[in-house]
Amino acid sequence: MAEMFRMASQYPKDLTDPMRGELVALGIKDVSTPEGVDAILGKKSGTVLVVVNSVCGCSAGSARPGVGMAMKNSATPDEAITVFAGVDREAVQAARSYFEGYQPSSPQIALLKDGAVVCMLERMNIEGRTAEQVAQDLVRAFDKHCAK
């Protein structure tokens, strides 16, 4: 029954694929199903970066480039995944179910350690900031929580 009411993607694939590709090129796994999200976040072990991608300007100008800069740091998460708001609706909902205490935001970047959010960048922490500032926030979190 739920399949009957599944909503179509809000954005055309030819628009979102390049945006998806920016993160995939960094080695971030593109996850488009709730089962895929649960397979990674449900383990509740290690560190996982979750990027809720978006078509908005702050995602293009600050979030994705900031993630790219941060992923060059010597300490990085054990795993990194991305879901796309407005496209992978069920996967995004599944990812956000692990963000206890946080409201939905697009874009949104979470670092989880052993299943708990230890760093959260919401739209209000991304919009109006540079990619370098976003990267600095993430690097601080990586250094604190991902150091091997």
C-alpha positions in Angstrom: 0.0 0.0 0.0 2.8 2.5 0.9 4.4 1.8 -2.5 1.2 3.0 -4.1 1.6 6.5 -2.5 5.4 6.8 -3.0 6.1 10.4 -4.1 8.1 11.1 -7.2 11.4 12.9 -6.9 11.0 16.6 -6.6 14.0 17.3 -8.9 15.0 15.9 -12.3 17.8 13.4 -12.3 19.9 15.4 -14.8 19.9 18.3 -12.3 20.8 16.3 -9.2 23.2 13.7 -10.6 26.1 16.2 -10.9 25.5 17.4 -7.3 25.4 13.8 -6.2 28.6 13.1 -8.2 30.5 15.9 -6.3 30.2 13.9 -3.1 30.6 10.5 -4.7 33.9 11.7 -6.2 35.1 12.3 -2.6 34.5 8.6 -1.8 31.2 9.3 0.0 28.7 6.5 -0.6 25.5 7.5 -2.2 22.6 5.8 -0.4 19.1 6.1 -1.8 17.1 3.6 0.2 16.1 3.4 3.9 17.5 -0.1 4.0 20.9 1.2 2.8 20.9 3.9 5.5 19.9 1.4 8.2 22.6 -1.0 7.1 25.3 1.6 7.9 23.8 3.7 10.7 22.1 0.8 12.4 25.5 -0.7 13.3 26.0 2.1 15.8 29.7 1.6 15.8 32.6 3.7 14.7 32.2 7.1 13.1 30.0 8.0 10.1 29.6 11.3 8.3 26.1 11.8 6.9 25.6 14.5 4.3 22.0 15.4 3.5 22.6 16.9 0.1 20.4 19.6 -1.4 20.0 21.6 -4.6 20.1 24.9 -2.7 22.9 27.5 -3.2 24.3 27.0 0.3 24.8 23.3 -0.5 26.6 24.2 -3.7 28.6 27.0 -2.3 29.5 25.9 1.2 28.3 22.4 2.2 29.6 20.2 -0.6 32.9 22.1 -1.0 33.4 22.3 2.8 32.9 18.5 3.0 35.4 18.1 0.2 38.0 20.2 2.1 37.4 18.4 5.4 37.7 14.9 3.8 41.3 15.8 3.0 42.1 15.9 6.8 44.4 13.3 8.3 41.5 12.1 10.6 38.3 11.3 8.8 35.2 9.2 9.6 35.3 5.4 9.2 32.4 5.7 6.7 30.7 8.6 4.9 27.3 8.5 3.2 25.0 11.0 1.4 21.3 11.1 0.9 19.6 13.7 -1.3 16.7 15.8 0.1 13.8 16.1 -2.3 15.0 13.0 -4.2 15.7 10.1 -1.8 12.8 11.0 0.5 12.6 7.7 2.4 16.4 7.4 2.7 16.6 11.0 4.0 13.8 10.3 6.5 15.7 7.2 7.7 18.9 9.1 8.1 17.2 11.9 10.0 15.7 9.3 12.4 19.2 8.9 13.7 19.6 12.6 14.3 17.9 12.6 17.7 17.1 16.1 19.0 17.6 17.8 15.7 15.0 19.1 13.3 15.1 18.3 9.5 17.4 20.7 7.6 18.6 20.8 4.0 21.5 20.7 3.7 22.5 19.0 6.9 25.8 17.4 7.9 26.0 15.0 10.8 28.9 13.1 12.4 27.8 10.1 14.4 30.1 8.2 16.7 28.8 4.8 18.0 25.3 5.8 16.8 25.1 9.2 18.6 25.4 12.6 16.9 28.6 14.3 18.0 28.6 17.1 15.5 25.7 18.6 13.6 25.8 21.3 11.0 22.3 22.4 10.0 21.4 24.9 7.3 21.7 27.8 9.8 25.3 26.7 10.4 26.0 26.5 6.6 24.1 29.2 4.9 26.0 32.5 4.8 29.3 30.9 5.7 32.2 30.0 3.5 33.2 26.5 2.5 36.4 27.0 4.5 34.4 27.8 7.6 32.2 24.7 7.2 35.4 22.6 6.6 37.0 24.0 9.8 33.9 22.9 11.8 34.1 19.5 10.3 37.9 19.2 10.7 37.6 20.1 14.4 34.9 17.3 14.8 37.0 14.8 12.9 40.1 15.6 14.9 38.2 15.1 18.2 36.1 12.1 17.3 37.8 10.3 14.4 41.5 10.3 15.4 42.8 6.8 15.0 
